[in-house]
Amino acid sequence: MSLTAPHSRPALDWRLRFGALSLIWGFSFLLIKVGTEGYAPFQVTLGRLVFGTTVLAAAMAVKRERLPRGARTWGHLAVAAFLLNALPFSLFAYSELTIPSTLAGICNATSPLWGMVLSLVALSEDRPTRVRVAGLGLGFLGVLTVLGAWQGFHGLDATGTAMALLASLSYPVGWIYVRRTLAGAGHSHLSMTGAQLLLAAVQLGVVTPLFTSLPARFPLVPLIAVAALGVLGTGLAILIQYGLVAEVGPTTAQMVTYFIPVIATAAGVVVLGESLRWSTPVGAVIVLAGAALTQARTRGGSGAPHGKEVEEGVRVRAVGGWSRPRGGAAH
């Protein structure tokens, strides 16, 4: 099935969809925090995946698409589901028990930095440049600034912060795995992503009863937060991002990465009343600047890909819930 962008022009301008995606993913960390106030982290993640899978199942039914076939494909999708959904979603949920949603959102922005490090090791065609290496160093300097390294990381929960950083690391590990095993699988983005989320939901469905008990009550506000996290932050966001990549290319679509921590920080401070030290926004800007440099292309290779390159970019990245370009947005 071809994955090229449709010829018909979408009813909603891509800039509006880009802004909506930025808001949805930026508010996801707030929704996680609210969800964990009423439910265990594994329960929040399970609910998120169930609601997200339901959205993609509905989209597949409308488009009359089927799940992919082949035991090998499903085996690779199970690994991708763990690395790109089950593990990072759970880690972020657990991390926000002890760290503010603002910090979790900023930690999420380190994915491009981890991605560059891993790609240099795992992908022989991805060669470093001075600019990208400088961006890597600058990005991690930003991380140390956010964490207040000169103060001995005073006031931060080390375990929660480590979980958030590990979650951000899990995404590029998953992207590289998918790139090596599922590129050119021959199935549509929607089919592969729907199968992946389904497998992640099954994984959490097995794990959650082992580590949590059925809630004695179901508080409404956290339940609404979990539903919104799944329907909007997972299901709808995947569909929006795929449309953006197909229409404007992965280079432009990946710019959403740089808006997520800004929105997550604003939402945490304004809505949840989380405190904000000067080092947090300053460090976040440094992280984003470093992440941008790690994505810099050589002269003549910048800008959004065209034609077959766009098609291949969508095909390679469409399996992760993602349609993400190298080191692109994650949450």
C-alpha positions in Angstrom: 0.0 0.0 0.0 1.4 3.4 -1.0 2.2 5.8 1.8 2.5 8.9 -0.3 0.5 12.0 0.7 -2.9 12.3 -0.7 -3.4 14.7 -3.5 -6.5 16.3 -2.0 -5.8 19.3 0.2 -6.7 18.8 3.9 -9.6 21.0 5.1 -7.5 22.4 8.0 -4.3 24.3 7.3 -1.1 22.5 8.4 -0.1 25.4 10.6 -3.2 25.0 12.7 -2.7 21.2 12.9 0.9 21.9 13.9 -0.2 24.2 16.7 -2.8 21.7 17.9 -0.2 18.9 18.0 2.1 21.1 20.0 -0.6 21.9 22.5 -1.8 18.3 22.8 1.7 16.9 23.4 2.7 19.9 25.6 -0.3 19.3 27.9 0.3 15.5 28.0 2.6 15.9 30.9 0.0 17.9 32.9 -2.5 15.1 32.1 -0.1 12.5 33.3 0.4 14.4 36.6 -3.4 14.7 37.1 -4.0 11.1 36.2 -1.5 9.8 38.8 -3.3 11.8 41.5 -6.2 9.3 41.3 -4.7 6.1 39.7 -1.5 4.1 39.9 1.1 4.9 37.1 0.6 1.5 35.4 -3.2 2.1 35.4 -2.7 5.6 33.9 -0.5 4.1 31.1 -2.9 1.2 30.5 -5.8 3.6 30.2 -3.8 5.8 27.9 -3.0 2.9 25.6 -6.6 1.5 25.6 -8.1 4.9 24.7 -5.4 5.6 22.1 -5.8 2.2 20.5 -9.6 2.7 20.3 -9.1 5.9 18.3 -6.8 4.2 15.9 -9.1 1.2 15.6 -11.9 3.6 14.7 -9.7 5.2 12.1 -8.9 1.8 10.6 -12.5 0.9 10.5 -13.4 4.1 8.6 -10.6 3.5 6.1 -11.3 -0.2 6.0 -7.7 -1.2 6.8 -6.6 -4.4 8.4 -3.9 -5.3 10.9 -0.6 -6.4 9.4 0.1 -10.1 8.9 3.1 -12.3 9.6 4.5 -13.6 12.9 7.9 -11.9 12.2 6.3 -8.5 11.8 4.2 -8.9 14.9 7.3 -10.0 16.8 9.2 -6.8 15.8 6.1 -4.7 16.6 6.0 -6.2 20.1 9.5 -5.0 20.7 8.7 -1.6 19.2 5.6 -1.4 21.3 7.6 -1.9 24.5 10.4 0.6 23.6 8.2 3.3 22.1 5.0 3.0 24.2 4.8 0.7 27.1 8.2 1.5 28.7 8.4 5.3 28.2 4.8 6.0 29.0 5.1 4.0 32.2 8.4 5.7 33.2 7.0 9.1 32.7 3.9 8.2 34.8 6.1 6.9 37.6 8.5 9.9 37.4 5.7 12.4 37.8 4.9 10.9 41.2 8.0 12.7 42.5 9.0 15.4 40.0 7.0 18.2 38.5 5.4 17.9 35.1 7.5 20.8 33.9 10.7 18.8 34.5 9.3 15.7 32.9 8.5 17.8 29.8 12.0 19.2 29.6 13.5 15.7 30.1 11.4 14.6 27.1 13.2 17.2 25.0 16.5 15.3 25.4 15.4 12.6 23.1 17.2 14.1 20.1 20.4 14.2 22.1 20.2 10.6 23.0 19.2 9.8 19.5 22.3 11.4 18.0 24.6 9.4 20.4 22.9 6.2 19.6 22.7 6.8 15.8 26.5 7.4 15.7 27.0 4.0 17.2 24.2 2.0 15.5 23.7 3.7 12.2 26.9 3.7 10.0 25.4 6.1 7.5 24.8 8.8 10.2 28.1 10.7 10.3 28.9 13.3 13.0 29.7 16.9 12.1 31.3 19.6 14.2 28.0 21.4 14.5 26.1 18.3 15.6 28.8 17.3 18.1 28.7 20.9 19.5 25.0 20.6 19.7 25.3 17.4 21.7 27.6 19.0 24.2 25.4 22.1 24.5 22.3 20.0 25.0 23.8 18.1 27.9 25.1 21.3 29.4 21.5 22.4 29.3 20.4 19.3 31.1 22.9 20.0 33.9 21.6 23.6 34.1 18.0 22.4 34.4 19.0 20.0 37.2 21.1 22.6 39.0 24.3 20.6 38.9 26.3 23.4 40.6 24.1 23.1 43.6 24.5 19.3 43.9 21.1 18.7 42.3 19.5 20.1 45.5 15.8 19.7 45.8 15.4 17.2 42.9 14.3 13.6 43.2 17.0 11.6 41.6 14.9 8.5 41.0 12.1 10.4 39.3 14.5 12.5 37.2 16.4 9.4 36.1 13.1 7.7 35.1 12.1 10.7 32.9 15.5 10.7 31.3 15.4 7.0 30.7 12.0 7.4 29.1 13.4 9.9 26.7 16.3 7.5 25.9 13.8 4.7 25.2 12.4 6.6 22.2 15.5 6.7 20.0 16.4 3.1 21.0 13.0 2.2 19.6 13.3 4.3 16.5 16.6 2.7 15.6 15.2 -0.8 16.2 12.3 0.0 13.9 14.6 1.4 11.3 16.6 -1.8 11.3 13.7 -4.3 11.4 10.5 -2.8 10.0 11.5 -0.3 7.4 9.8 -1.1 4.2 7.5 -3.7 5.8 4.9 -3.0 3.1 2.0 -2.1 5.5 0.3 1.2 5.9 1.2 3.6 8.7 -2.2 3.3 10.3 -2.2 -0.5 10.2 1.3 -0.8 11.8 0.7 1.9 14.4 -2.6 0.4 15.4 -1.0 -3.0 15.8 1.8 -1.5 17.9 -0.5 0.3 20.3 -2.6 -2.8 20.6 0.4 -4.8 21.6 1.5 -2.1 24.1 -2.0 -2.2 25.6 -1.8 -6.0 25.9 1.6 -5.7 27.6 0.3 -3.2 30.2 -2.9 -5.4 30.5 -0.6 -8.2 31.7 1.7 -6.2 33.9 -0.8 -3.8 35.6 -2.8 -6.5 37.6 0.5 -7.9 38.9 1.6 -4.6 40.4 -1.6 -2.8 41.2 -5.0 -3.5 42.7 -8.4 -2.5 41.3 -9.2 1.1 42.5 -11.7 1.2 45.3 -13.2 4.3 43.6 -12.8 6.0 40.2 -12.2 9.8 40.8 -13.7 11.7 37.8 -11.1 14.4 37.1 -8.1 12.0 37.0 -10.2 9.6 34.8 -11.0 12.4 32.4 -7.3 13.3 32.3 -6.4 9.7 31.4 -9.1 9.6 28.7 -7.8 12.8 27.2 -4.2 11.6 27.4 -5.2 8.5 25.4 -7.7 10.0 22.9 -5.9 13.2 22.3 -2.3 12.8 23.4 -1.9 9.3 21.8 -4.6 8.4 19.3 -5.4 11.8 17.7 -1.9 13.1 17.9 -0.5 10.2 16.0 -3.0 10.8 13.2 -2.2 14.5 13.1 1.5 14.0 13.0 1.3 11.5 10.2 -0.7 13.9 8.2 1.9 16.7 8.8 4.8 14.5 7.8 3.1 13.4 4.6 2.1 17.0 3.8 5.1 19.2 4.8 7.9 16.6 5.3 9.6 15.2 8.4 12.0 18.2 8.8 9.2 20.7 9.3 7.0 18.3 11.3 9.8 17.6 13.7 9.8 21.3 14.8 7.0 20.4 17.1 9.7 19.0 19.4 10.8 22.5 20.3 7.4 23.7 21.4 6.5 20.8 23.7 8.7 21.7 26.7 7.7 25.3 26.5 4.0 24.4 26.6 4.6 21.7 29.2 6.3 24.3 31.5 3.7 26.9 31.0 0.9 24.4 31.7 2.6 23.1 34.8 3.2 26.6 36.2 -0.1 28.2 35.3 -2.6 25.3 35.7 -0.9 23.2 38.4 0.9 26.0 40.2 4.3 24.2 40.0 7.3 26.3 41.1 9.8 27.4 38.6 13.5 28.2 39.3 15.4 30.4 36.9 17.6 27.5 35.9 14.7 25.5 34.5 13.7 27.8 31.6 17.3 28.8 31.0 18.4 25.2 30.9 15.4 24.3 28.7 16.4 26.9 26.1 20.0 25.5 26.1 18.7 21.9 25.7 16.5 23.0 22.7 19.3 24.9 21.1 21.6 21.8 21.4 18.8 19.5 20.1 18.3 21.8 17.1 22.0 21.7 16.3 22.1 17.9 16.5 19.5 17.9 13.8 21.4 20.2 11.5 22.1 18.9 8.0 25.0 19.4 5.8 24.9 22.2 3.2 22.7 21.2 0.4 20.9 18.7 2.6 18.7 21.0 4.5 15.1 21.6 4.2 12.2 19.2 3.9 12.7 16.2 1.7 10.6 15.9 -1.5 9.1 13.2 -3.6 10.4 9.7 -2.8 12.3 10.9 0.2 9.1 12.0 1.9 7.5 8.7 1.1 10.4 6.8 2.5 10.6 9.0 5.5 7.0 8.3 6.3 7.4 4.6 5.7 10.5 4.2 7.9 9.0 6.2 10.8 5.4 5.4 10.6 5.5 2.3 12.8 6.3 4.0 16.1 3.2 6.0 16.7 5.4 8.2 15.3 5.9 9.3 11.8 8.8 11.0 13.6 11.9 12.2 11.9 15.3 11.4 13.4 15.2 12.4 17.0 11.8 14.0 16.6 9.1 14.6 19.1 8.3 12.2 21.7 6.1 11.9 24.6 
